[in-house]
Amino acid sequence: MNTFGRTLRLISFGESHGPAIGGVLDGFPAGLDLDLQQVQQALDYRNPSQAAIGSGRRETDQVEFLSGIWQGKSLGTPIAFLIRNRDARLEDYAVLEHAFRPGHADDTWLAKYGIRDYRGGGRASARETVARVVGGALARQLLFPMGIRIYAYACQIGSVRLEKSFAQIDADHVYSYQSRCPDPDTDEAMLSHMQEVRLSGDSIGGVVECRVAGMPKGLGEPVYDKLTARLAMAMLGINAARAFEVGQGFAAAGMRGSEHDDTWLPDGTTANNMSGGIRGGISTGEDVLFRVAFKPIPTISRSQMYLTDDGRLQEASMAGRHDVCCVPRAVSIVESMTALVLADMYLLNRCSRV
C-alpha cells in the first residue's frame, strides 16, 4: 500500500539509503499555475540538516520533476518527481544486518516480507516522507486559491509545552523557529530540552498541532470516509505517530454533553468550535483543529539490548546520524498530509455534485 488518496493519488517509492526517493501524483487538475520554488522550500523546511537539533545527514533534497508540468502549468497527467539520496552512509548500519533495534520496525518488516533493507531502516525510514512533502506542496497550491491555509507547529516537545493560544503565537513564521514552535520563549525552552536529551544519548517525543483556516463547509465522505477518519489515517501513517485527536479529543471523554455541546451563533458557526471544525465527518466551515502525538525516535546512541535474527540478545548502540526528536521535521509532514487529504476531499466533493 504505497498509494495515498482516492481522486488525488500520491504513489511513493524508494528506500532511505537507496539511489533516490520519488513519487507520482496522479489526478492533479490541469491548467494550474505552479510555483515549483514553493515545493523546494517545503523540502528545505523538512530537511533535518536545516536545524541544529536535527540529524547529521546532509541531504540537499533537490527535487527533479520528470513529467506532468510544462511551462509552469499542470498538464493533468501524472506528475512524476525524484529526490536523489546523496549522503547515505551504509557503514553506520552494519550492526543491523543481523540485529533488531528495540522499538523499531526491523523485525516486523522481516516477518512480513522475508527480506528487509537494514540500511537506515529502508522504506520504514522517515526519509520516505520527502515524497509526501512534494505531493503536499503541490496540493497546497490547489487549495490556496480557495483561501485555505494550513498552520502546523510543535505544541509540545518532551516535557515542554506551549501554553499560549493560537492568537498569541507567530503562526505565520513557524519555520523561523528551530523547534517549529512559533513562540520565542517556548522555542528556546524546547531547544534547550532537546540538547540536554541529545547529550545524554537519548531521544524524546512530542505533539504537533494543526489548524486549518478558511475551510469550506461540506468536505468529507460519510460514512466510512469521514474527514476525521481520513485525517487520522493520514497522520497515523506518518513515521513515529502514535495518537491523533480532533477538537477536544481525549479530553471529551471526561466532559458532559452540556459542556461539549456548543452554542450556535446567528451566522451558523459556534461559540467555541468544540468539534474542531468537523461534525458527522463533514467540515463545518470553521477552523479544523487537530493534534498528532509522536513517540521518541527508537534509534539512539545510548547502549541498548538488541535481538539478533537467531534469537540472541546482544548489547549495542547506534553511532549513525539520527534526530533527537522527530517533531521539528514532522511539522512540515503534517502540513503536507493535511493538504493531500483536503485537496482529495475537495476533488471528491466536486465530482459528487451534478
HELIX and SHEET records of a PDB file:
HELIX    1   1 LEU A   36  ARG A   46  1                                  11    
HELIX    2   2 PRO A   48  GLN A   50  5                                   3    
HELIX    3   3 LEU A   90  LEU A   96  5                                   7    
HELIX    4   4 ASP A  106  TYR A  113  1                                   8    
HELIX    5   5 ARG A  119  ALA A  124  5                                   6    
HELIX    6   6 ALA A  126  GLU A  128  5                                   3    
HELIX    7   7 THR A  129  LEU A  143  1                                  15    
HELIX    8   8 PHE A  144  MET A  146  5                                   3    
HELIX    9   9 PHE A  166  GLN A  168  5                                   3    
HELIX   10  10 ALA A  171  SER A  176  5                                   6    
HELIX   11  11 PRO A  184  LEU A  199  1                                  16    
HELIX   12  12 LEU A  227  LEU A  236  1                                  10    
HELIX   13  13 GLY A  249  GLY A  254  5                                   6    
HELIX   14  14 GLY A  257  HIS A  260  1                                   4    
HELIX   15  15 VAL A  327  CYS A  351  1                                  25    
SHEET    1   A 5 THR A   3  PHE A   4  0                                        
SHEET    2   A 5 ARG A   9  PHE A  13 -1                                        
SHEET    3   A 5 ALA A  20  ASP A  26 -1                                        
SHEET    4   A 5 ILE A  79  ARG A  84 -1                                        
SHEET    5   A 5 VAL A  63  PHE A  65 -1                                        
SHEET    1   B 2 ILE A  69  TRP A  70  0                                        
SHEET    2   B 2 LYS A  73  SER A  74 -1                                        
SHEET    1   C 3 ALA A  99  PHE A 100  0                                        
SHEET    2   C 3 GLN A 304  THR A 308 -1                                        
SHEET    3   C 3 LEU A 313  ALA A 316 -1                                        
SHEET    1   D 5 VAL A 160  ARG A 161  0                                        
SHEET    2   D 5 ARG A 149  ILE A 157 -1                                        
SHEET    3   D 5 GLY A 206  ALA A 213 -1                                        
SHEET    4   D 5 VAL A 288  PHE A 294 -1                                        
SHEET    5   D 5 ALA A 241  VAL A 246 -1                                        
SHEET    1   E 2 ILE A 278  ARG A 279  0                                        
SHEET    2   E 2 ILE A 282  SER A 283 -1                                        
END                                                                             
